[in-house]
Amino acid sequence: MPLIQWDEAMSVGMDELDAQHRELIDLINEAFDAIQRHDEPRMISLVDKMRDYSVVHFQAEEAVLRSLGYPGIDAHADQHRSYADKVDEFRRDMLVKTNLSQIFIFLSRWLTNHIMHEDRKFIPWLPETDDEGA
């Protein structure tokens, strides 16, 4: 059972960003599954991939918001840095922590909350598309 599941209510209406959000969710789920199976090499690899991919996603999202003149970009970027810092902290400490599941629960909740409450704030700033719902 996945820790976090994509829901269309999470969509910001921009295919590129939605696809990146889905990829982050998939990586969290895969790493959580590796924890459950005590597969440390896979877990380490997935956490590294999750960190690298989150940097790519955050840069892409912030570039879109800057190009649109989104007024909340600085606060939004600060939240991205906070998440990246948490992932870095987790990566450094992951082999000495005893409750890795709780860390992934935190990361999944952070990501869900960020998408649903923070990313959705910039929807009115995104250009309208003709492929709504596609």
Helices and strands as residue ranges (DSSP letters): G 8-10, H 15-36, H 40-67, H 73-93, H 100-113, I 114-118, G 119-125
